[in-house]
Amino acid sequence: MEEIVGMINEIVWSTPLIILCLGTGLYFSIRTRFLQLRHIKEMFRLLFDGKSSESGVSSFQALSMSLAGRVGTGNIAGVATAITFGGPGALFWMWMVAFLGASTAFVEATLAQIYKEKHLGQFRGGPAFYIERGLGVKWFAILFAIVSIISAGILLPGIQSNSVAEGLENAFNLDTRITAVVVALVFGAIIFGGVKRIAKVTEIVVPIMAIGYILLVVVIIGMNFSELPGVISLVFTSAFNQEAGFGAVIGLAIQWGVKRGLYSNEAGQGTAPHIAAAANVSHPVKQGLVQSFSVYIDTLLICSATGFMLLITGKYNVENPVLGTNGATEFLYEGAQNVTAGTGYTQSAMDSVFPGFGSFFVAIALFFFAFTTILAYYYIAETNISYLTRKINSHMFNRVLKVVMILVVMYGCVNEAKLIWNIGDIGVGIMAWCNIIAILLLQKPALAALKDYEKQRKEGKNPVFNPQNIGVMNAPLWDEINTNKEA
């Protein structure tokens, strides 16, 4: 089973997808005149713009929900595995994916807002919606919806619950079966409360967990500050094959940096647009900029914090891609002996500075990081079910999804990590292929919306979106929103 999944993973994550991810980010950066730099101040301003309504959530709630999806296992275990298989240079390529991907995140989130709809009283949107309405290719939209339900509802949640179980087992020697039951019960209690409860939970938990984790890592880095210049130098030299010790993994540094970077920040993957569409804003670009900023928070802040901590403390391993005698794994660098790549590295790094407390803190942080990500996955899967069942006013399909995801979360807790990660990577890769192709074909409305927004801001207005002004004739919900405002 592992060999088959591994082969599929290698096909999905072949060189063309790596080039597509980086190339699309660079292309949109140029087309938007590097909005990820030009509009940083505006991004900050928009974080608290807009209020929740009966149909949608506020900008900050949408940011928290999207960060719940972005900030998860990838920020702790994912960074560790990227360094294990790609060397310290993988961290640089994660930064590149984040910087370029911020423009990709803007385009997909803006498109999600432009073509959003209302179903069962709630704003719904995402790639399936904008593929059908924007491109007019219904079979492609249905394909993405099905892939998303399988990925977000079945393939991806297991990674998060598996890391939670591993972290708690390492810290407290807690049986993974007990973790499976506890996580399933809490998860079920929240998702049966609907999107509003999910938004409320993430609005409170995400900022607290992110700030707490970053502060503790900053303390560790500060205690070893003299090592920081050398670590930064190591990241750059390893990324460009200037570090002799890691020359064997230069190609893997790019591959694993992009793979784990995309898994963590989700730019272009097609998951965040579902949440972006739920925001109650006056102009699609507002949520596009907010989602662009969330990529920075995820990778440039939280992933960098984890990476620097691992490299400063030396608690990481780098595997040699060439197997040793008798097929044994050999290491180009081994600083964390008898520790499996993933959560254990981060726990070892924190324990080396705060003995006894590090494992405990990482286990708790990982619980909240991963748990809120599972909530985001549920919302994504539910949105795509909503797309497929728009003409059926029934909650039955959502109830089935809830039960299936609870079982998947429990299964992930007690299964092996390597198989779970490979399965999750396949889900991320397939979604990325579908979504990036779609937004490249459907970029004009997003770019036109950006020009419209910038024009209104220059005129001193609070931008309001009228789809006809940018030549979009297939966004009826915005006509309804504008009509209600006038009334």
HELIX and SHEET records of a PDB file:
HELIX    1   1 GLU A    2  VAL A   12  1                                  11    
HELIX    2   2 THR A   15  ARG A   31  1                                  17    
HELIX    3   3 LEU A   35  ARG A   38  1                                   4    
HELIX    4   4 ILE A   40  LEU A   46  1                                   7    
HELIX    5   5 SER A   59  ARG A   70  1                                  12    
HELIX    6   6 THR A   73  THR A   73  1                                   1    
HELIX    7   7 GLY A   74  GLY A   78  3                                   5    
HELIX    8   8 VAL A   79  GLY A   86  1                                   8    
HELIX    9   9 ALA A   90  ILE A  114  1                                  25    
HELIX   10  10 PRO A  127  TYR A  130  1                                   4    
HELIX   11  11 ILE A  131  LEU A  135  3                                   5    
HELIX   12  12 LYS A  138  ILE A  150  1                                  13    
HELIX   13  13 SER A  151  LEU A  155  3                                   5    
HELIX   14  14 PRO A  157  PHE A  172  1                                  16    
HELIX   15  15 THR A  176  ILE A  191  1                                  16    
HELIX   16  16 VAL A  195  MET A  223  1                                  29    
HELIX   17  17 PHE A  225  GLU A  227  5                                   3    
HELIX   18  18 LEU A  228  ALA A  239  1                                  12    
HELIX   19  19 ALA A  244  VAL A  249  5                                   6    
HELIX   20  20 ILE A  250  ASN A  265  1                                  16    
HELIX   21  21 ALA A  272  ALA A  276  1                                   5    
HELIX   22  22 PRO A  284  VAL A  295  1                                  12    
HELIX   23  23 TYR A  296  CYS A  303  3                                   8    
HELIX   24  24 SER A  304  THR A  313  1                                  10    
HELIX   25  25 THR A  325  GLY A  327  5                                   3    
HELIX   26  26 THR A  343  VAL A  353  1                                  11    
HELIX   27  27 GLY A  358  LEU A  388  1                                  31    
HELIX   28  28 MET A  396  VAL A  414  1                                  19    
HELIX   29  29 ALA A  417  LEU A  441  1                                  25    
HELIX   30  30 LYS A  444  LYS A  458  1                                  15    
HELIX   31  31 PRO A  467  ILE A  470  5                                   4    
HELIX   32  32 PRO A  476  GLU A  486  1                                  11    
SHEET    1   A 2 GLU A 117  HIS A 119  0                                        
SHEET    2   A 2 GLN A 122  ARG A 124 -1                                        
SHEET    1   B 2 ASN A 317  GLU A 319  0                                        
SHEET    2   B 2 PHE A 331  GLU A 334 -1                                        
END                                                                             
